[in-house]
Amino acid sequence: MIQLRLFGRCRIYHDPVSPVLRQPAQIGWDAWFRKIDLTTPRRFKGKELLFRTRGWWTVEPEEIAEIVEAYGRLVVGNEGELMVELDNLSKAGTLSAALKERFGDQVLIAP
C-alpha cells in the first residue's frame, strides 16, 4: 500500500494546505430531563476529514472524493493527516493526472 498526502489550494493565501486531525472529536450527549457527563472520543474517517475542508479549499470536497475514490481510498494517517491510500505506484500517477485534468493545480498529492 502507498499513502500520499492530499493537498488543496487555500482560498485566501492560495498555497497548498492539508487538514490535520490534532485530536479526536469529542462527542457528548444532552438529555431533556438530566445531565449526562459522558463524552466519547472518535477519530474522523478520511472522507469526514476531507469534507471539513469545505470553505478552506478552492474546490468542493465532494468533487475531490468522487475522483479519489475511483483510484484509492481516503484515510487519516498516523499523525492525523489526510491521506490517499493506493494499491500501487501506477495508480498514484493515474490519480495525479486525473486530479490535474479536473482541477488544474488546485488539488495535489505528495509523499
Phi, psi and omega in degrees: 000140177245133177242129179234144178285147178252125180240147173232157181283126180294134180298327186267307186264348176063026173253158180291128178228155180221136180288148176228127178279106184284325177206156181299152175292142178259112179263123179245178183226142173240146177231159180291316192246007180204167177257133180246113180265063181225129172231143179239118178286141179213129176282144174290153169274169184303314182294322178297318179293320177300317183294341176287352179278354180304128181092336178270318182265161181281351182240144179289136184298328180299321180293322179292313181302319181302317181284313183300318183289347175285340183244334183198206179223151179275131180222165173256125182289176182299330180263011178088006182278150179282123185231157170248126180257125184234154180289320184209172184292329180293326176294328178297316178296319179293317178297315179302317179294320179294319178295318179295319179296318184278319188244000184067231180262022183275337179227129186227154170240145182207154178296000000 
